């Protein structure tokens, strides 16, 4: 058998599919491996290029396989899909990965280390708790509105509703009150757990010099700084600040034909968690500026001619570009040196 130069590895829970080619592109390997045999196989194989989709467990297997001298490359699944032939199966998925990994224009995902994935696990757990807490609060409000009990928006109004549930009263049927008390206790438990994780993230970010450096940017706090550092192992994989903002999904969707080019709304095709955090940070900073008086000429001019939410997204875009420049070039934050993002 000719020496294997490239392998496409289709990941799974238990059965992994391999497709290997030699230097001339000739297929020399088609094989299935059980989970326990994957590491042994690559430990005995001469170093080669191993391509995988950046999906669940991909970073773990990249670290394991990389220990044996192989050059592991992770690719976004959306970029591999065009190479899949009809009648999709595991074998053709592995073949598509093997074909895509050697394309000169392919973009790759940096392999995360265990520490970065541990931090991301904390952020993911916190985000899940926030979603569940919101769902429970909405359910509680909706149920009480059915009997004519409505409170103001926000945390203060919600706590007023929960206090009302603590004692029996004629406004709320006892059967309903018992069920809603369960929801209220569940909300309180979720809130306590979420706040504990948030404190953990904030303490770790404030102890990290790189995170503290990012927190000098207006609208960037401990949560955003910690998330960026965990999700972006190497900012230099992005050629520019615009590429980084596009990866997050904060740039306009491009459409061009017949020599005409049009930029539409933001694509929202990138990292959902990071995009939401940056927009929330921009919203808080913008609200603070409007209350105190907008001092930034670029921001003041943009608010005068564009809708508020458009300005908010433009500010998040600008913040993303500043973060990229600080990470990729090792620069400190300079308010007057930032490049305005197009609204």
Secondary structure, DSSP 8 states (H G I E B T S, - for coil): -----EEEEE--SSEEEEEEE-TTS-EEEEEEEEHHHHHHHHHHS-S-EEEEES-TTHHHHHHHHHTTT-EEEEE-HHHHHTT--SS--HHHHHHHHHHHTT-TT--EE----HHHHHHHHHHHHHHHHHHHHHHHHHHHHHHHHTTT----SSHHHHHHHHHHHSS-BTTB-HHHHHHHHHHHHHHHHHHHHHHHHHHHHHHHHHT-HHHHHHTTSTT--HHHHHHHHHH-S-GGGSSSHHHHHHHHT-SEEEEEETTEEEEEEE---S-HHHHHHHHHHHHHHHHHHHHH----HHHHHHHHHS-HHHHHHHHHHHHHHHHHHHHHH-----GGG------
